[in-house]
Amino acid sequence: MIPRYTPPEMGYLWSDQQRYETWLRVEIAAARAMAAHGVIPADAARDIAERGKVEAARVDEIERETRHDVIAFTTAVAEHVGPSARWLHFGMTSSDVLDTALALQMRGACDLVLQDLCALMRAVAARAHEHRRTPMIGRTHGVHAEPMTFGLKLALWHAELERDRQRLLRAREAVSVGKLSGAVGTYAHLAPEIERAVCDELGLTPAPVASQVVQRDRHAELASALAITGASLETFAVEVRGLQKTEIGEVAEPFARGQKGSSAMPHKRNPIGCEQITGLARLLRSNAMAALENVALWHERDISHSSVERVILPDSFAVLDHMLRRFTGIVRDLVVDPGRMRENLDRSRGVVFSGSVLLALASRGVSREDAYVMVQRNAMRSHDEGAEFRSLLHADPDVTAVLSGDEIDRAFDVEAQLRHVDTIFERVFGSGAAAGAPAPGGASAATPAGAAAPAPSEAAR
């Protein structure tokens, strides 16, 4: 069996040297399978496995003459293997190696991204529980709506990240596919049993049917999953940016000692990390569009997709890897100001409880239309005159004819509006979440929400 190893960091995984070494792993697995089925001599397979090695610089040197990367690769490997190299790449077409090896690289990259994503989920869960009962104003259309908690905002992030994780797991499975079916997918020179043996050794699933290549809808699914995850991070980053505005000031990115915010204005503390994440999400979306355009190829194959994939796949994984790591640091050290949150909650002079007053009137027999008119006119007066909404209600004879002073006051109870927070946390984080700690098997565990992320050592089996 080919040795299992822990995948390298993202940059090396997509390096030229690693790409060629992955091609060699496919060639070694193919030689062993062919020898086991009597297609090539057993000693030739042994020579390829034991002597085969590759240096990126040598492949590049040969490719400058051949103008064909796979031929340059096989020539470079043959220099080490010797006479048995005539059985190297026997009966195979270039895409048998390229697409099967690419599946290994994409799977390994998925594993690294999933590790990063789980780390972010744990950070978000920890801060969510920390601020489970920290009241703040919720905003719709950018305008004060009703009270919520900062922990609920973070719980919403966590739930979205879990969906991103599931999408990435599904995409990982979709691209973990190999093929050795030849130039047009007919197995003209190698039997399906050899493909099965190779894929089994590499931990891949044989493509049920292929042309010369594995179909690119699989790769588009992966690029889309990466882009959607990036869009989630952008959503969270934009929220932090909005809440860090001077006039809001409820949260702020961490600002290190000695850090500078502006060359001209020494007072500046800008949300540069979240702005970077917002920008990088655009790259992921554009790369996903390119992946979608790669799906349509001429007949059994052209190479219009090849040059695109050499850019968008390494770049998308590297970009998302960076985004996840950076935002995890932002979340862990995010500066939260509960006092400012409460100040902003009170800033609208109580009009954010208008819905509760409306329901109280309706429950006492007032038609919804009449109740709405009574509440709205007092809310508008509060806006226009700067008066306290509750005081206006106490002074309105139409309202007090229906509701007592205590009943009006009860409509302004923040805790009553937040009474179901624990239930929501239990839905998101599992049993025990209401007690204030992440649940076992939830975001505090190595793999959030139950389903296990692939072990790092499986990335390049």
C-alpha positions as CSV (number, residue, x, y, z in Angstrom):
1,M,0.0,0.0,0.0
2,I,1.1,3.6,-0.6
3,P,2.0,5.1,2.8
4,R,-0.5,7.4,4.5
5,Y,0.8,10.7,5.6
6,T,-0.4,14.0,7.1
7,P,-1.1,16.5,4.4
8,P,1.3,19.5,4.1
9,E,0.1,23.0,4.6
10,M,-2.0,24.5,1.8
11,G,0.8,26.2,-0.1
12,Y,3.0,23.1,-0.4
13,L,0.0,20.9,-1.3
14,W,-0.5,23.0,-4.5
15,S,3.2,23.4,-5.3
16,D,4.7,22.0,-8.5
17,Q,6.8,19.5,-6.5
18,Q,3.8,18.2,-4.7
19,R,1.7,18.0,-7.9
20,Y,4.4,15.8,-9.6
21,E,4.8,13.7,-6.5
22,T,1.0,13.1,-6.5
23,W,1.1,12.2,-10.2
24,L,3.9,9.7,-9.3
25,R,1.7,8.2,-6.6
26,V,-1.0,7.5,-9.2
27,E,1.5,6.0,-11.6
28,I,2.9,3.7,-8.8
29,A,-0.6,2.6,-7.8
30,A,-1.4,1.9,-11.5
31,A,1.8,-0.1,-12.0
32,R,1.0,-2.2,-9.0
33,A,-2.6,-2.8,-10.1
34,M,-1.5,-3.7,-13.6
35,A,1.1,-6.1,-12.3
36,A,-1.5,-7.7,-10.0
37,H,-3.7,-8.3,-13.1
38,G,-0.8,-9.6,-15.3
39,V,-0.7,-6.6,-17.6
40,I,2.9,-5.6,-16.8
41,P,5.8,-7.6,-15.1
42,A,5.8,-7.6,-11.3
43,D,9.5,-6.6,-11.3
44,A,8.7,-3.6,-13.5
45,A,6.0,-2.4,-11.0
46,R,8.5,-2.9,-8.2
47,D,11.1,-0.9,-10.0
48,I,8.7,1.9,-10.6
49,A,7.6,2.0,-7.0
50,E,11.1,1.7,-5.5
51,R,13.2,3.8,-7.9
52,G,10.6,6.3,-9.1
53,K,11.2,9.8,-8.0
54,V,10.7,13.2,-9.5
55,E,12.1,16.7,-9.2
56,A,10.0,19.7,-10.3
57,A,13.1,21.5,-11.7
58,R,13.9,18.5,-14.0
59,V,10.3,18.2,-15.2
60,D,10.2,21.9,-16.0
61,E,13.5,21.6,-17.9
62,I,12.2,18.8,-20.1
63,E,8.9,20.5,-20.6
64,R,10.6,23.5,-22.2
65,E,11.4,21.2,-25.1
66,T,8.4,18.8,-25.1
67,R,5.8,21.4,-24.5
68,H,3.8,18.6,-22.7
69,D,3.9,18.4,-19.0
70,V,2.9,14.7,-18.6
71,I,5.5,13.6,-21.2
72,A,8.1,15.7,-19.4
73,F,7.0,14.1,-16.1
74,T,7.2,10.5,-17.4
75,T,10.6,11.2,-19.0
76,A,11.9,12.7,-15.8
77,V,10.7,9.7,-13.8
78,A,12.1,7.2,-16.4
79,E,15.6,8.6,-15.8
80,H,15.5,7.1,-12.3
81,V,13.5,3.9,-13.0
82,G,15.7,2.6,-15.8
83,P,14.7,-0.1,-18.3
84,S,11.4,-0.9,-16.5
85,A,10.2,2.6,-17.3
86,R,8.8,1.3,-20.6
87,W,5.9,0.0,-18.4
88,L,5.4,3.4,-16.8
89,H,2.1,5.0,-17.8
90,F,1.3,1.9,-19.8
91,G,-2.1,2.0,-21.4
92,M,-3.0,5.3,-19.8
93,T,-3.8,8.7,-21.1
94,S,-2.7,12.0,-19.5
95,S,-6.0,12.7,-17.9
96,D,-6.0,9.3,-16.2
97,V,-3.1,10.7,-14.1
98,L,-4.0,14.3,-14.0
99,D,-7.6,14.0,-12.9
100,T,-7.0,11.2,-10.4
101,A,-4.1,13.1,-8.9
102,L,-6.1,16.3,-8.8
103,A,-8.8,14.5,-6.8
104,L,-6.2,13.7,-4.2
105,Q,-5.0,17.3,-4.1
106,M,-8.6,18.7,-3.8
107,R,-9.4,16.2,-1.1
108,G,-6.3,17.1,0.9
109,A,-7.1,20.8,0.5
110,C,-10.7,20.2,1.6
111,D,-9.4,18.6,4.8
112,L,-7.2,21.6,5.6
113,V,-10.1,24.0,5.0
114,L,-12.4,21.9,7.1
115,Q,-9.9,22.0,10.0
116,D,-9.9,25.7,9.7
117,L,-13.7,25.9,9.6
118,C,-14.0,23.8,12.7
119,A,-11.6,26.0,14.5
120,L,-13.7,29.1,13.6
121,M,-16.9,27.3,14.7
122,R,-15.4,26.6,18.1
123,A,-14.3,30.3,18.4
124,V,-17.8,31.5,17.4
125,A,-19.5,29.1,19.8
126,A,-17.3,30.2,22.7
127,R,-18.1,33.9,22.1
128,A,-21.8,33.1,21.6
129,H,-22.1,31.4,25.0
130,E,-20.1,34.3,26.6
131,H,-22.7,36.8,25.3
132,R,-25.8,34.6,25.3
133,R,-27.6,37.1,27.6
134,T,-25.9,40.3,26.4
135,P,-28.8,42.4,25.2
136,M,-28.5,44.6,22.1
137,I,-30.8,46.1,19.6
138,G,-31.6,44.1,16.5
139,R,-31.7,46.1,13.2
140,T,-33.7,45.6,10.1
141,H,-33.1,47.9,7.1
142,G,-30.3,49.3,9.3
143,V,-33.0,50.7,11.6
144,H,-33.7,49.7,15.3
145,A,-36.2,46.9,15.3
146,E,-36.5,44.8,18.6
147,P,-34.1,43.7,21.3
148,M,-32.0,40.6,20.8
149,T,-28.7,39.4,22.3
150,F,-25.2,39.5,20.8
151,G,-25.0,35.7,21.5
152,L,-27.9,35.1,19.2
153,K,-26.2,36.9,16.4
154,L,-23.2,34.7,16.9
155,A,-25.4,31.6,17.2
156,L,-26.8,32.5,13.8
157,W,-23.2,32.6,12.4
158,H,-22.5,29.2,13.9
159,A,-25.6,27.7,12.3
160,E,-24.5,29.0,8.9
161,L,-21.0,27.8,9.3
162,E,-22.4,24.3,10.0
163,R,-24.2,24.4,6.7
164,D,-20.9,25.5,5.1
165,R,-19.2,22.5,6.7
166,Q,-21.8,20.1,5.4
167,R,-21.5,21.6,1.9
168,L,-17.8,21.2,1.9
169,L,-18.1,17.6,3.1
170,R,-20.5,16.9,0.2
171,A,-18.2,18.6,-2.3
172,R,-15.2,16.7,-0.9
173,E,-17.0,13.5,-1.6
174,A,-18.1,14.7,-5.1
175,V,-14.5,15.4,-6.2
176,S,-12.9,12.3,-4.6
177,V,-13.2,10.4,-7.9
178,G,-10.6,8.8,-10.0
179,K,-10.5,7.4,-13.6
180,L,-8.2,5.2,-15.7
181,S,-10.7,4.6,-18.5
182,G,-8.5,5.9,-21.3
183,A,-8.7,8.5,-24.1
184,V,-12.5,8.5,-24.5
185,G,-13.6,6.5,-21.4
186,T,-14.0,3.1,-23.1
187,Y,-11.3,1.2,-21.1
188,A,-9.8,0.3,-24.5
189,H,-6.4,-0.6,-23.0
190,L,-6.9,-1.2,-19.3
191,A,-9.8,-3.0,-17.7
192,P,-12.2,-1.4,-15.2
193,E,-10.8,-3.8,-12.6
194,I,-7.5,-2.0,-12.8
195,E,-9.1,1.4,-12.3
196,R,-11.0,-0.1,-9.3
197,A,-7.8,-1.4,-7.7
198,V,-6.0,2.0,-8.2
199,C,-8.9,4.0,-6.8
200,D,-9.1,1.6,-3.8
201,E,-5.5,2.1,-3.0
202,L,-5.8,5.8,-3.3
203,G,-9.0,6.0,-1.3
204,L,-11.0,7.3,-4.2
205,T,-14.2,6.2,-5.9
206,P,-14.0,5.2,-9.6
207,A,-16.1,7.5,-11.9
208,P,-19.1,5.5,-13.0
209,V,-18.5,6.8,-16.5
210,A,-16.1,9.4,-17.9
211,S,-15.0,10.9,-21.2
212,Q,-11.3,11.5,-21.3
213,V,-11.8,13.5,-18.1
214,V,-13.8,13.4,-15.0
215,Q,-16.8,15.7,-15.6
216,R,-16.3,19.2,-14.3
217,D,-19.6,19.7,-12.6
218,R,-17.9,18.0,-9.7
219,H,-15.2,20.7,-9.6
220,A,-17.8,23.4,-10.0
221,E,-19.7,22.1,-7.0
222,L,-16.5,22.3,-5.0
223,A,-15.7,25.8,-6.2
224,S,-19.3,26.9,-5.4
225,A,-19.0,25.4,-1.9
226,L,-15.8,27.4,-1.3
227,A,-17.4,30.5,-2.6
228,I,-20.5,30.1,-0.4
229,T,-18.3,29.6,2.6
230,G,-16.5,32.8,1.6
231,A,-19.9,34.6,1.3
232,S,-20.7,33.5,4.8
233,L,-17.5,35.0,6.1
234,E,-18.2,38.2,4.2
235,T,-21.6,38.4,5.8
236,F,-20.0,38.2,9.3
237,A,-17.2,40.6,8.4
238,V,-19.7,43.2,7.1
239,E,-21.6,42.9,10.3
240,V,-18.5,43.5,12.4
241,R,-17.7,46.5,10.1
242,G,-21.1,47.9,10.6
243,L,-21.1,47.5,14.4
244,Q,-17.6,49.1,14.6
245,K,-18.8,52.4,13.1
246,T,-18.0,55.2,15.4
247,E,-21.7,56.1,15.9
248,I,-22.5,52.5,16.8
249,G,-19.3,51.3,18.5
250,E,-20.7,48.0,19.8
251,V,-17.8,45.8,18.7
252,A,-14.4,46.3,17.3
253,E,-11.6,44.2,15.7
254,P,-8.7,43.6,18.0
255,F,-6.1,46.3,17.7
256,A,-2.6,45.3,18.7
257,R,-0.1,47.3,20.7
258,G,1.9,49.3,18.3
259,Q,-0.6,48.9,15.4
260,K,-1.3,52.0,13.3
261,G,-4.6,52.7,11.7
262,S,-3.8,55.6,9.4
263,S,-0.7,57.5,8.1
264,A,-2.5,60.8,8.5
265,M,-4.9,60.3,11.5
266,P,-3.3,58.7,14.6
267,H,-6.7,58.1,16.2
268,K,-7.9,55.6,13.6
269,R,-8.7,52.0,14.5
270,N,-10.1,50.5,11.2
271,P,-11.7,47.1,10.6
272,I,-9.0,46.2,8.1
273,G,-9.2,42.5,8.7
274,C,-12.9,42.3,8.0
275,E,-12.5,44.6,5.0
276,Q,-9.9,42.2,3.6
277,I,-12.3,39.3,4.1
278,T,-15.0,41.2,2.3
279,G,-12.7,41.8,-0.7
280,L,-11.4,38.2,-0.9
281,A,-14.9,36.8,-1.0
282,R,-15.3,38.5,-4.4
283,L,-12.3,36.4,-5.7
284,L,-14.0,33.2,-4.6
285,R,-17.2,34.1,-6.3
286,S,-15.4,35.0,-9.6
287,N,-13.5,31.7,-9.4
288,A,-16.7,29.8,-8.9
289,M,-18.1,31.4,-12.0
290,A,-15.0,30.3,-13.9
291,A,-15.5,26.7,-12.6
292,L,-19.1,26.8,-13.9
293,E,-17.8,27.8,-17.3
294,N,-15.4,24.9,-17.2
295,V,-18.3,22.4,-17.2
296,A,-19.0,22.6,-20.9
297,L,-16.1,21.0,-22.9
298,W,-16.1,20.0,-26.6
299,H,-17.1,16.4,-27.2
300,E,-15.0,14.0,-25.0
301,R,-12.6,16.7,-24.0
302,D,-10.8,19.8,-24.8
303,I,-8.3,21.7,-22.6
304,S,-10.1,25.0,-22.1
305,H,-10.6,24.1,-18.5
306,S,-7.0,23.1,-17.7
307,S,-5.4,26.5,-17.6
308,V,-8.3,27.9,-15.6
309,E,-8.1,25.2,-13.0
310,R,-4.4,25.7,-12.5
311,V,-5.3,29.1,-11.2
312,I,-8.7,28.9,-9.6
313,L,-8.3,25.7,-7.5
314,P,-5.1,26.5,-5.7
315,D,-6.1,30.2,-5.4
316,S,-9.6,29.5,-4.0
317,F,-8.3,27.1,-1.4
318,A,-5.5,29.4,-0.4
319,V,-7.8,32.4,-0.2
320,L,-10.4,30.6,1.9
321,D,-7.7,29.1,4.1
322,H,-6.4,32.6,4.9
323,M,-9.9,34.0,5.3
324,L,-10.9,31.3,7.9
325,R,-7.7,31.7,9.9
326,R,-7.9,35.5,9.9
327,F,-11.5,35.6,10.9
328,T,-11.0,33.1,13.6
329,G,-8.4,35.4,15.2
330,I,-10.8,38.3,14.9
331,V,-13.6,36.4,16.6
332,R,-11.4,35.2,19.4
333,D,-10.1,38.7,20.3
334,L,-13.2,40.7,19.2
335,V,-13.7,43.6,21.5
336,V,-17.3,43.6,22.7
337,D,-18.9,46.6,24.5
338,P,-22.0,45.5,26.4
339,G,-22.5,49.0,27.8
340,R,-22.6,50.6,24.4
341,M,-25.0,47.9,23.3
342,R,-27.3,48.8,26.1
343,E,-26.9,52.5,25.4
344,N,-27.8,52.0,21.8
345,L,-30.8,49.8,22.8
346,D,-32.1,52.6,24.9
347,R,-31.2,55.3,22.4
348,S,-34.6,55.1,20.6
349,R,-36.4,56.0,23.8
350,G,-38.4,52.8,24.0
351,V,-40.1,52.7,20.6
352,V,-38.5,49.3,19.9
353,F,-41.2,47.9,22.3
354,S,-44.0,49.1,20.0
355,G,-44.8,45.6,18.9
356,S,-45.3,44.4,22.5
357,V,-47.7,47.3,23.2
358,L,-49.6,46.6,20.0
359,L,-50.1,42.9,21.0
360,A,-51.1,44.0,24.6
361,L,-53.8,46.3,23.1
362,A,-55.0,43.6,20.7
363,S,-55.2,41.0,23.4
364,R,-57.5,43.3,25.4
365,G,-60.0,43.5,22.5
366,V,-58.8,46.4,20.5
367,S,-58.8,45.8,16.7
368,R,-55.4,45.4,15.2
369,E,-56.0,48.4,13.0
370,D,-57.0,50.7,15.9
371,A,-54.2,49.4,18.1
372,Y,-51.7,50.1,15.3
373,V,-52.9,53.7,15.0
374,M,-52.7,54.3,18.7
375,V,-49.2,52.9,19.0
376,Q,-47.8,54.5,15.9
377,R,-48.9,58.0,16.7
378,N,-47.1,57.8,20.0
379,A,-44.0,56.3,18.4
380,M,-43.9,59.0,15.8
381,R,-44.3,61.7,18.5
382,S,-41.3,60.0,20.3
383,H,-39.3,60.3,17.1
384,D,-40.3,63.8,16.3
385,E,-40.3,65.3,19.8
386,G,-37.5,63.3,21.5
387,A,-40.0,62.2,24.2
388,E,-39.9,58.8,26.0
389,F,-42.3,56.4,24.3
390,R,-43.5,54.9,27.5
391,S,-44.3,58.3,29.0
392,L,-46.4,59.2,25.9
393,L,-48.3,55.9,26.3
394,H,-49.0,56.6,30.0
395,A,-50.4,60.0,29.0
396,D,-52.5,58.8,26.1
397,P,-56.2,58.4,27.3
398,D,-57.0,56.0,24.5
399,V,-54.2,53.7,25.6
400,T,-54.9,54.0,29.3
401,A,-58.5,53.3,28.8
402,V,-57.5,49.8,27.8
403,L,-54.2,49.1,29.6
404,S,-53.2,49.8,33.2
405,G,-49.9,51.4,34.0
406,D,-48.5,48.1,35.0
407,E,-49.6,46.5,31.8
408,I,-47.9,49.2,29.8
409,D,-44.7,48.8,31.8
410,R,-44.7,45.0,31.3
411,A,-44.6,45.6,27.5
412,F,-41.2,47.1,28.0
413,D,-39.6,44.1,29.7
414,V,-36.5,43.1,27.8
415,E,-36.2,39.8,29.6
416,A,-39.7,38.8,28.4
417,Q,-38.6,39.4,24.8
418,L,-35.5,37.3,25.3
419,R,-37.2,34.4,27.2
420,H,-36.6,31.9,24.4
421,V,-32.9,32.5,23.9
422,D,-32.0,29.3,25.8
423,T,-34.3,27.3,23.5
424,I,-32.6,28.7,20.4
425,F,-29.1,27.9,21.8
426,E,-30.2,24.4,22.5
427,R,-31.3,24.0,18.8
428,V,-28.0,25.4,17.6
429,F,-25.5,23.9,20.0
430,G,-27.3,20.8,21.4
431,S,-28.3,19.7,24.8
432,G,-26.7,21.5,27.7
433,A,-26.3,24.7,25.7
434,A,-28.7,26.6,27.9
435,A,-26.3,26.0,30.8
436,G,-23.8,28.2,29.2
437,A,-21.2,25.8,27.9
438,P,-20.8,24.3,24.4
439,A,-22.4,20.9,24.3
440,P,-20.3,17.7,23.8
441,G,-20.3,16.9,20.1
442,G,-21.2,20.5,19.4
443,A,-18.9,23.4,18.5
444,S,-16.5,22.8,21.4
445,A,-15.8,19.3,20.1
446,A,-13.2,18.6,17.5
447,T,-15.9,18.3,14.9
448,P,-19.0,20.5,15.3
449,A,-22.5,19.3,15.1
450,G,-21.9,15.6,15.1
451,A,-20.6,14.6,11.7
452,A,-16.9,13.9,11.7
453,A,-14.7,16.0,9.5
454,P,-12.1,13.9,7.7
455,A,-9.0,13.1,9.7
456,P,-5.9,15.1,8.5
457,S,-4.0,11.9,7.8
458,E,-6.7,10.8,5.2
459,A,-6.1,13.8,3.0
460,A,-3.7,12.0,0.7
461,R,-4.2,8.4,1.4
